[in-house]
Amino acid sequence: MDDVDAVHGQIARNMVQSGDWVIAHLNGVPYMEKAPLPYWLIAIGYLLMGVHDWVARIPTALAAVLLCFVTARYGAWAFGRLAGFYAGLVLATSIGSFFLPAFLFPM
């Protein structure tokens, strides 16, 4: 829908190419609006698997799966196994997690 994936992928690519893992750059301009952890995770993925568009999406996808798992575990602890299962299932199938992934892994 927008250029967020491309921007984050390019920032991580710049980190790998330049070797500067402290200050993120986009088009030669320091990009210090967000925390660097998502860029570091994408850059590590680039180092391990190569520079591909699907590699840039792996950290967000793993964060979504982890969020559903943690929600299910917390729900099971607080309200019982069945409630925890349904909490994780509802979160995994909610439309917001597909259209608004920024709340899963704010980049």
Secondary structure, 3 states (H helix, E strand, C coil): CCCHHHHHHHHHHHHHHHCCCCCCEECCEECCCCCCHHHHHHHHHHHHHCCCHHHHHHHHHHHHHHHHHHHHHHHHHHHCHHHHHHHHHHHHHCCHHHHCHHHCCCC
